[in-house]
Amino acid sequence: MIKVVAVIRRKPGLSREEFLRFWQEEHPALVLALPGLRGYRQNPAVEHRKQWPWDGSAELWFDDVRAVKAAFDSPEAGPLRAHEEHFIEALEWFLASETEVLPPSPAA
């Protein structure tokens, strides 16, 4: 399993609420349309007195590198990229494998 890990920064002038509406309400349908997608997770940055360099990260799981390439070369990737223009100023990504050291446990 291969994972696309992306960090994103919202467009200047876009409130956190507007950014989250674009990202969490509108964007998932476009991501879920990618062929070969096995999993999708969004990680919005926590509001804090510190200004974080990124507003969040996303993780997309695929079977292998070939499946990632096929997904982002597919016709379904076009609308996804076009939608990102509305709310993302900067996006950096890399491909990763995952090594789970300690699985999350339920809160007590």
mmCIF file of the C-alpha atoms, coordinates in Angstrom:
data_MODEL
# 
_entry.id   MODEL 
# 
loop_
_atom_site.group_PDB 
_atom_site.id 
_atom_site.type_symbol 
_atom_site.label_atom_id 
_atom_site.label_alt_id 
_atom_site.label_comp_id 
_atom_site.label_asym_id 
_atom_site.label_entity_id 
_atom_site.label_seq_id 
_atom_site.pdbx_PDB_ins_code 
_atom_site.Cartn_x 
_atom_site.Cartn_y 
_atom_site.Cartn_z 
_atom_site.occupancy 
_atom_site.B_iso_or_equiv 
_atom_site.pdbx_formal_charge 
_atom_site.auth_seq_id 
_atom_site.auth_comp_id 
_atom_site.auth_asym_id 
_atom_site.auth_atom_id 
_atom_site.pdbx_PDB_model_num 
ATOM 1   C CA . MET A 1 1   ? 0.000   0.000  0.000   1.00 0.00 ? 1   MET A CA 1 
ATOM 2   C CA . ILE A 1 2   ? 1.245   3.470  -0.943  1.00 0.00 ? 2   ILE A CA 1 
ATOM 3   C CA . LYS A 1 3   ? -0.012  6.716  0.515   1.00 0.00 ? 3   LYS A CA 1 
ATOM 4   C CA . VAL A 1 4   ? -0.053  10.216 -0.964  1.00 0.00 ? 4   VAL A CA 1 
ATOM 5   C CA . VAL A 1 5   ? 0.617   12.622 1.911   1.00 0.00 ? 5   VAL A CA 1 
ATOM 6   C CA . ALA A 1 6   ? -0.157  16.251 1.109   1.00 0.00 ? 6   ALA A CA 1 
ATOM 7   C CA . VAL A 1 7   ? 0.059   19.410 3.188   1.00 0.00 ? 7   VAL A CA 1 
ATOM 8   C CA . ILE A 1 8   ? -2.071  22.371 2.160   1.00 0.00 ? 8   ILE A CA 1 
ATOM 9   C CA . ARG A 1 9   ? -2.315  26.082 2.870   1.00 0.00 ? 9   ARG A CA 1 
ATOM 10  C CA . ARG A 1 10  ? -5.545  27.969 2.261   1.00 0.00 ? 10  ARG A CA 1 
ATOM 11  C CA . LYS A 1 11  ? -5.793  30.953 -0.048  1.00 0.00 ? 11  LYS A CA 1 
ATOM 12  C CA . PRO A 1 12  ? -5.169  34.339 1.580   1.00 0.00 ? 12  PRO A CA 1 
ATOM 13  C CA . GLY A 1 13  ? -8.381  36.075 2.582   1.00 0.00 ? 13  GLY A CA 1 
ATOM 14  C CA . LEU A 1 14  ? -10.257 32.801 2.997   1.00 0.00 ? 14  LEU A CA 1 
ATOM 15  C CA . SER A 1 15  ? -11.541 32.280 6.533   1.00 0.00 ? 15  SER A CA 1 
ATOM 16  C CA . ARG A 1 16  ? -10.975 28.972 8.292   1.00 0.00 ? 16  ARG A CA 1 
ATOM 17  C CA . GLU A 1 17  ? -14.712 28.268 8.033   1.00 0.00 ? 17  GLU A CA 1 
ATOM 18  C CA . GLU A 1 18  ? -14.752 28.945 4.260   1.00 0.00 ? 18  GLU A CA 1 
ATOM 19  C CA . PHE A 1 19  ? -11.640 26.817 3.781   1.00 0.00 ? 19  PHE A CA 1 
ATOM 20  C CA . LEU A 1 20  ? -13.137 23.914 5.733   1.00 0.00 ? 20  LEU A CA 1 
ATOM 21  C CA . ARG A 1 21  ? -16.417 24.161 3.789   1.00 0.00 ? 21  ARG A CA 1 
ATOM 22  C CA . PHE A 1 22  ? -14.556 23.833 0.476   1.00 0.00 ? 22  PHE A CA 1 
ATOM 23  C CA . TRP A 1 23  ? -12.273 21.091 1.778   1.00 0.00 ? 23  TRP A CA 1 
ATOM 24  C CA . GLN A 1 24  ? -14.575 19.006 3.966   1.00 0.00 ? 24  GLN A CA 1 
ATOM 25  C CA . GLU A 1 25  ? -17.979 19.475 2.330   1.00 0.00 ? 25  GLU A CA 1 
ATOM 26  C CA . GLU A 1 26  ? -17.277 19.933 -1.390  1.00 0.00 ? 26  GLU A CA 1 
ATOM 27  C CA . HIS A 1 27  ? -13.884 18.351 -2.086  1.00 0.00 ? 27  HIS A CA 1 
ATOM 28  C CA . PRO A 1 28  ? -14.405 14.770 -0.818  1.00 0.00 ? 28  PRO A CA 1 
ATOM 29  C CA . ALA A 1 29  ? -16.779 13.804 -3.646  1.00 0.00 ? 29  ALA A CA 1 
ATOM 30  C CA . LEU A 1 30  ? -14.089 14.764 -6.170  1.00 0.00 ? 30  LEU A CA 1 
ATOM 31  C CA . VAL A 1 31  ? -11.362 12.837 -4.343  1.00 0.00 ? 31  VAL A CA 1 
ATOM 32  C CA . LEU A 1 32  ? -13.596 9.784  -3.919  1.00 0.00 ? 32  LEU A CA 1 
ATOM 33  C CA . ALA A 1 33  ? -14.113 9.708  -7.709  1.00 0.00 ? 33  ALA A CA 1 
ATOM 34  C CA . LEU A 1 34  ? -10.403 8.933  -8.291  1.00 0.00 ? 34  LEU A CA 1 
ATOM 35  C CA . PRO A 1 35  ? -10.015 5.413  -9.677  1.00 0.00 ? 35  PRO A CA 1 
ATOM 36  C CA . GLY A 1 36  ? -8.102  3.016  -7.456  1.00 0.00 ? 36  GLY A CA 1 
ATOM 37  C CA . LEU A 1 37  ? -8.494  5.074  -4.268  1.00 0.00 ? 37  LEU A CA 1 
ATOM 38  C CA . ARG A 1 38  ? -8.432  2.768  -1.205  1.00 0.00 ? 38  ARG A CA 1 
ATOM 39  C CA . GLY A 1 39  ? -8.668  5.323  1.611   1.00 0.00 ? 39  GLY A CA 1 
ATOM 40  C CA . TYR A 1 40  ? -8.875  9.054  2.262   1.00 0.00 ? 40  TYR A CA 1 
ATOM 41  C CA . ARG A 1 41  ? -8.217  11.035 5.439   1.00 0.00 ? 41  ARG A CA 1 
ATOM 42  C CA . GLN A 1 42  ? -8.251  14.779 6.102   1.00 0.00 ? 42  GLN A CA 1 
ATOM 43  C CA . ASN A 1 43  ? -6.301  16.278 9.001   1.00 0.00 ? 43  ASN A CA 1 
ATOM 44  C CA . PRO A 1 44  ? -7.230  19.941 9.536   1.00 0.00 ? 44  PRO A CA 1 
ATOM 45  C CA . ALA A 1 45  ? -4.782  21.894 11.669  1.00 0.00 ? 45  ALA A CA 1 
ATOM 46  C CA . VAL A 1 46  ? -6.069  22.662 15.158  1.00 0.00 ? 46  VAL A CA 1 
ATOM 47  C CA . GLU A 1 47  ? -6.859  26.300 15.838  1.00 0.00 ? 47  GLU A CA 1 
ATOM 48  C CA . HIS A 1 48  ? -4.110  27.640 18.075  1.00 0.00 ? 48  HIS A CA 1 
ATOM 49  C CA . ARG A 1 49  ? -2.524  30.912 19.153  1.00 0.00 ? 49  ARG A CA 1 
ATOM 50  C CA . LYS A 1 50  ? 0.422   29.881 16.961  1.00 0.00 ? 50  LYS A CA 1 
ATOM 51  C CA . GLN A 1 51  ? 0.050   30.395 13.224  1.00 0.00 ? 51  GLN A CA 1 
ATOM 52  C CA . TRP A 1 52  ? 0.822   27.007 11.666  1.00 0.00 ? 52  TRP A CA 1 
ATOM 53  C CA . PRO A 1 53  ? 2.667   26.919 8.319   1.00 0.00 ? 53  PRO A CA 1 
ATOM 54  C CA . TRP A 1 54  ? -0.063  24.623 6.921   1.00 0.00 ? 54  TRP A CA 1 
ATOM 55  C CA . ASP A 1 55  ? -3.838  24.520 7.332   1.00 0.00 ? 55  ASP A CA 1 
ATOM 56  C CA . GLY A 1 56  ? -4.022  20.762 7.120   1.00 0.00 ? 56  GLY A CA 1 
ATOM 57  C CA . SER A 1 57  ? -2.893  17.544 5.536   1.00 0.00 ? 57  SER A CA 1 
ATOM 58  C CA . ALA A 1 58  ? -4.563  14.834 3.524   1.00 0.00 ? 58  ALA A CA 1 
ATOM 59  C CA . GLU A 1 59  ? -3.737  11.163 3.077   1.00 0.00 ? 59  GLU A CA 1 
ATOM 60  C CA . LEU A 1 60  ? -4.861  9.102  0.083   1.00 0.00 ? 60  LEU A CA 1 
ATOM 61  C CA . TRP A 1 61  ? -4.201  5.345  -0.048  1.00 0.00 ? 61  TRP A CA 1 
ATOM 62  C CA . PHE A 1 62  ? -3.561  3.384  -3.255  1.00 0.00 ? 62  PHE A CA 1 
ATOM 63  C CA . ASP A 1 63  ? -2.357  -0.145 -4.002  1.00 0.00 ? 63  ASP A CA 1 
ATOM 64  C CA . ASP A 1 64  ? 0.957   1.010  -5.496  1.00 0.00 ? 64  ASP A CA 1 
ATOM 65  C CA . VAL A 1 65  ? 2.771   3.848  -7.276  1.00 0.00 ? 65  VAL A CA 1 
ATOM 66  C CA . ARG A 1 66  ? 1.283   2.783  -10.619 1.00 0.00 ? 66  ARG A CA 1 
ATOM 67  C CA . ALA A 1 67  ? -2.230  3.220  -9.170  1.00 0.00 ? 67  ALA A CA 1 
ATOM 68  C CA . VAL A 1 68  ? -1.353  6.725  -7.929  1.00 0.00 ? 68  VAL A CA 1 
ATOM 69  C CA . LYS A 1 69  ? -0.156  7.693  -11.407 1.00 0.00 ? 69  LYS A CA 1 
ATOM 70  C CA . ALA A 1 70  ? -3.253  6.204  -13.042 1.00 0.00 ? 70  ALA A CA 1 
ATOM 71  C CA . ALA A 1 71  ? -5.555  8.072  -10.637 1.00 0.00 ? 71  ALA A CA 1 
ATOM 72  C CA . PHE A 1 72  ? -3.962  11.459 -11.219 1.00 0.00 ? 72  PHE A CA 1 
ATOM 73  C CA . ASP A 1 73  ? -3.688  10.902 -14.986 1.00 0.00 ? 73  ASP A CA 1 
ATOM 74  C CA . SER A 1 74  ? -7.386  9.976  -15.146 1.00 0.00 ? 74  SER A CA 1 
ATOM 75  C CA . PRO A 1 75  ? -10.171 12.276 -16.385 1.00 0.00 ? 75  PRO A CA 1 
ATOM 76  C CA . GLU A 1 76  ? -11.529 12.344 -12.809 1.00 0.00 ? 76  GLU A CA 1 
ATOM 77  C CA . ALA A 1 77  ? -8.432  14.226 -11.618 1.00 0.00 ? 77  ALA A CA 1 
ATOM 78  C CA . GLY A 1 78  ? -9.252  17.296 -13.741 1.00 0.00 ? 78  GLY A CA 1 
ATOM 79  C CA . PRO A 1 79  ? -12.299 18.470 -11.748 1.00 0.00 ? 79  PRO A CA 1 
ATOM 80  C CA . LEU A 1 80  ? -10.416 17.758 -8.507  1.00 0.00 ? 80  LEU A CA 1 
ATOM 81  C CA . ARG A 1 81  ? -7.524  20.028 -9.536  1.00 0.00 ? 81  ARG A CA 1 
ATOM 82  C CA . ALA A 1 82  ? -9.915  22.730 -10.754 1.00 0.00 ? 82  ALA A CA 1 
ATOM 83  C CA . HIS A 1 83  ? -11.745 22.704 -7.424  1.00 0.00 ? 83  HIS A CA 1 
ATOM 84  C CA . GLU A 1 84  ? -8.475  23.040 -5.489  1.00 0.00 ? 84  GLU A CA 1 
ATOM 85  C CA . GLU A 1 85  ? -7.900  26.380 -7.242  1.00 0.00 ? 85  GLU A CA 1 
ATOM 86  C CA . HIS A 1 86  ? -10.810 27.819 -5.230  1.00 0.00 ? 86  HIS A CA 1 
ATOM 87  C CA . PHE A 1 87  ? -9.342  27.237 -1.778  1.00 0.00 ? 87  PHE A CA 1 
ATOM 88  C CA . ILE A 1 88  ? -5.706  26.079 -1.877  1.00 0.00 ? 88  ILE A CA 1 
ATOM 89  C CA . GLU A 1 89  ? -2.797  28.508 -2.155  1.00 0.00 ? 89  GLU A CA 1 
ATOM 90  C CA . ALA A 1 90  ? -0.009  25.944 -1.703  1.00 0.00 ? 90  ALA A CA 1 
ATOM 91  C CA . LEU A 1 91  ? 0.105   22.157 -1.821  1.00 0.00 ? 91  LEU A CA 1 
ATOM 92  C CA . GLU A 1 92  ? 3.175   19.987 -1.246  1.00 0.00 ? 92  GLU A CA 1 
ATOM 93  C CA . TRP A 1 93  ? 3.040   16.209 -1.386  1.00 0.00 ? 93  TRP A CA 1 
ATOM 94  C CA . PHE A 1 94  ? 5.075   13.031 -1.306  1.00 0.00 ? 94  PHE A CA 1 
ATOM 95  C CA . LEU A 1 95  ? 4.523   9.288  -1.596  1.00 0.00 ? 95  LEU A CA 1 
ATOM 96  C CA . ALA A 1 96  ? 4.984   7.242  1.553   1.00 0.00 ? 96  ALA A CA 1 
ATOM 97  C CA . SER A 1 97  ? 4.720   3.775  2.926   1.00 0.00 ? 97  SER A CA 1 
ATOM 98  C CA . GLU A 1 98  ? 3.310   3.425  6.413   1.00 0.00 ? 98  GLU A CA 1 
ATOM 99  C CA . THR A 1 99  ? 4.879   1.863  9.475   1.00 0.00 ? 99  THR A CA 1 
ATOM 100 C CA . GLU A 1 100 ? 2.489   1.756  12.397  1.00 0.00 ? 100 GLU A CA 1 
ATOM 101 C CA . VAL A 1 101 ? 4.404   2.013  15.646  1.00 0.00 ? 101 VAL A CA 1 
ATOM 102 C CA . LEU A 1 102 ? 1.472   2.474  18.032  1.00 0.00 ? 102 LEU A CA 1 
ATOM 103 C CA . PRO A 1 103 ? -2.107  2.211  16.791  1.00 0.00 ? 103 PRO A CA 1 
ATOM 104 C CA . PRO A 1 104 ? -4.520  4.862  18.088  1.00 0.00 ? 104 PRO A CA 1 
ATOM 105 C CA . SER A 1 105 ? -6.424  3.723  21.141  1.00 0.00 ? 105 SER A CA 1 
ATOM 106 C CA . PRO A 1 106 ? -9.930  4.860  22.137  1.00 0.00 ? 106 PRO A CA 1 
ATOM 107 C CA . ALA A 1 107 ? -10.101 7.811  24.502  1.00 0.00 ? 107 ALA A CA 1 
ATOM 108 C CA . ALA A 1 108 ? -10.706 6.835  28.113  1.00 0.00 ? 108 ALA A CA 1 
# 
